[in-house]
Amino acid sequence: GNVVNREISYEQLEQKDSGNTFIVAMDVMDDDHLVFEWVEMEWNDDGFFHQTADRMIFLDSDGGVQVVDLWDLFLEKEIVNENFSEVMLLPEGYCVCDSAGNIYAKAGIEWDGFTKLYVIDREGNIIVEHQTAANEVLGEPMRTESGEFIYPAYDHQEKCYRFLWADTENHQMRVVGEMNGEPQMNQLFGMQENEIYYE
């Protein structure tokens, strides 16, 4: 396909460069819609850096911008942790959005995966909140042709995968497939009838 270069300014994102502002991740919702994860860092009175904002900035090809700050929600749900450091340590961005602009954020980290998934709409409201079953962890998602996501969830006790899809209209996760096997799935690429493609 054709590669298109775009320069995007702070002004287009309706943000100001304070010197401690960073884009840590981005995602492409479709050809006309981008989303950026923007964080801000500040010094506190004790001389430590800490994060003060975590914004998702939605940019349309016609220049339309929508900004939602999820910092308080991310802290409340332990999607991120508040850290203080003498040197600036940027968070690892995790900006994953479906074609409707819903944000997918994992939490509850275990040694080999995550146990919670939150789906958050463009206004910052949680529309799906999922806790995995006991002994089950979430892997990296696959984006479908319709712009939705399917997450593999591995059950260490049952030695099987369940494939989860967020039903945002009914506010719940649904199982769309299962597969027996060891935890060797690094990335899910596709599902078609009884065939699953992964590495």
Protein Blocks (a to p, Z undefined) as FASTA:
>chain_A
ZZddddddfklnopacehiaccfbdcdfblmbccdddddddddfkopacdfbdcdddddf
kopacdddfklmmmmnomaccdddfbdcdddddddddfkopacddehiafkbcfbdcddd
fkopafbdcdddehiacddddddfkopacdddddfklopaddddddfknopacdfbdced
ddfbfbdfbdchjbccdZZ
